[in-house]
C-alpha cells in the first residue's frame, strides 16, 4: 500500500524559508515521480514541482522558480521542497503526490503553509 506523509508546514513571515518533507512507502517500481501541488482557498490546484526517480530530472513552475528547490533522499524515502523567499501568495495547502504512470494516483494529506506578516 502506497502512503505519502507530508510534514514541515507552518506560519512564517514574508521572506522566510520553510522545508516541506514527503515521506513515502509502498512503492514497488523504480520509475515513479513525486510532485508537490498546492491549492489556495478559492483557487485551482497548481503543480509546483516534480522529481522523477529514475533519472532525477526536476520541474519547477515559473511562479516558484529561483525560490523553491526539490530534492530527494533515497535512504530516507523522502522528497523535500525547500521554499525560500516566501511570499503571501505562496499561502496554500501543499500536497505531495506520486505516480508510476500518467496520472498522480497517490496523495498525501496535505500541509498548510501560511505566509503572513
N, C-alpha and C positions, 0 to 999 in steps of 0.2 A: 504494500500500500504506500503510495506516494504521499509524503507530507512536506509541507513548507511552513516554516515558522519565522515570522519577521520579528525583529526587535530593534531598539535604538531610537524610536521616535521620541518627540518631546516638544517643549515650548522653548523657543530661542528668540533672540533679538535679530533684527536685520544685520547682515554682515557676519553672523556667527556661522559655525560649522556643526554638522551632525554626521554620524555614520550609521547607516542602517545595515542590519545583517539579515540574511535569509539563509537559514539552516535547513537543508533538505535531506530527505531519506527516502528509500524505497525505489530508487532508480535502478533499472536493470540493464540499461543501454548506455553506451558511451556517448552517442551522438544526441545530445539534447541541448536545449538553450534555456537559459534562465533570464527573465526580464523583470524590470521594475516598471510598474504602471502607477499612475496617480489619478485621483479623482477629487476635485474640489466641489464643494456644495453648489448644485445647480449647473455643473459643467460636465461635459463628456469625459469619459475616461481617456487618459493620454498615455501613450507609450513614452517612457522616459529614457530607458537604457536597456541594453540586452548584451549578453555574453554567450557565445557558442562554445560548448565544452570541447568539441573535437579539435578546434584549431585556435581557440582563444580570441577569435575576432569579436569586436565590440561595436556597439552602436550607441550614439547619444543623440537625443533630439536637439534641435537648434536652440530651444529655449533653455537648455542646461549646459550646452557645450562650453567648455572653458571653465565651468564651475563645479561640475559633478564628474566623478570618476567611478567606473565599475571595475571590480576585480574579484578574484576567486581564490579560495584556499582549498585545494583538493583534500588535504589531510583532515580538514575540519568540516568538509562537505558544506561549505559556506560561501555565499556570494555577498559582497559588500557594495554599498552605494555610498561613497564619500561625497558629501554635499558641503561645498564651501560657498562663501559669499551669499548666504541665503537671503532671499527677498520675500516680502509678504506674499507675492503671487506664487511662491512655492508651497504655500499652505495647502495641504490636501491629506487625504488618506493614501498612503503608499502601500502598494501590494506587490509581492513578488509572485511570479507565475512561471511555470515550466511547460515545455513542450518537447515531444520527441518526433512529432510530425509537423503538420502545417499549423494546427490550432494549439492555443495555450489551453491545455486541459486541466491543469492543476494550479490551484491558487492558495495563497496564504490568507490569514485572517485580516491582515491589514495593520498598519502602524500609523498613528496620527502624527503629523508634523505641522506645527503651528509656528509661524514666523510673525512676531508682533512686538512692537515697542511699548 
